[in-house]
Amino acid sequence: MPGLLVTCEGIDGSGKSTAARALVEELRARGRDARLHVEPTRSWLGEAVRRGFQEDVAPWSEALLFMADHATHVRDVRVELAQGALVVSDRWSDSTFAYQGAALGDMEVLRRIEAPFDLTPDLTLLFDLDPRVALERVGKRGLDKEKFEHEEFLAKVRANYLRLAKDEPARFVVLDAARPAADVLRDALAALLARVG
């Protein structure tokens, strides 16, 4: 069977990471060669991205670090797709467009820069959530807030995500992530299985 790239997107606290793991487990239980990926990756480039968070590098530096990590990730995912794998990625280039686009005030320039090496997902599941609710969830983790976890900024990120979904309605499925996790996961799985066939 041909490979398929499914991406899970959403602001911090939307439940996308939990859903990505659960989707891979469910697909494997159904006998599919499902593989979980995440961005930033666990490579040295991904580590450079995480270090950039800690050192609070300039927005353009941060965007370029994300894109460098993504370019290598795309190359690796292409190999797995050629093997017929069903790749589920917790974040993809849409995260860069939404987050770094919010920081820079220009999402389109990032889309143009990534276009030559990017890979368009077959399906993107957008876990949509009000930033206030998302931050309440994040606060329950008991960890310090990350640099992006502020309501005003996340509102801009959410608006960018919704704009991306509006631009590509055939690729995006927008899920109301304020509902119980089981309901959200059920709908995410249904959307994925409809695309898998």
Phi, psi and omega in degrees: 000147180292152178290164182215136177250118178242131180242146178248122184232160178155164180289165177305134178089002183280347179093007184295324181292316177298317180295319180301315179296316181295322179296317179296317178300316181294318179296319177296321178297335178269007175087012179271149175278080183261136183230132181265130176236164179212147171237139356301150182287177178267013179278177177295331177291319175297323177295324176296322177298312181296323177294324176300324175302311186295322183269358177052058180292166180300149183307318179292322177299316180298314180300317181292325175297315178301316182292323177297316178297318182294321181301317178290322178298317178302315179303315181292320180293322178304320179297314181293322178295322178296335177276358179090012182286154172257105185266126174248118182248125174280096186085151180205200183297334178300330176296318178298315180298317184288310185283304182290332173297322177292320181292322183270343183077015182207102180279328187293324180296325178292320179297321180292321181293320183280342186310317184295334184240357183284164177231122182283125179297154174286330181209135174237122177264114181258113180272097188270132184208142175299134182303326180297317178294318179300316181291329174298317178296315180300320180298331180286349179289338181078017180250162175293148177294143173275168187300332182272352189272068177223139190303313182299317180293314181296331176296321177293319179297314180300316179300321178296316178300314182294328176292317177301316180296322179293323180291331183227067184295336179288334182266323186270140166240117182267123182249135177284101186278003177280345181285171176305143185305321181297322179291319179296314180297320178301315181290324177296316180295319179299317179296319180294313181295328176296328180277326181291320181089000000 
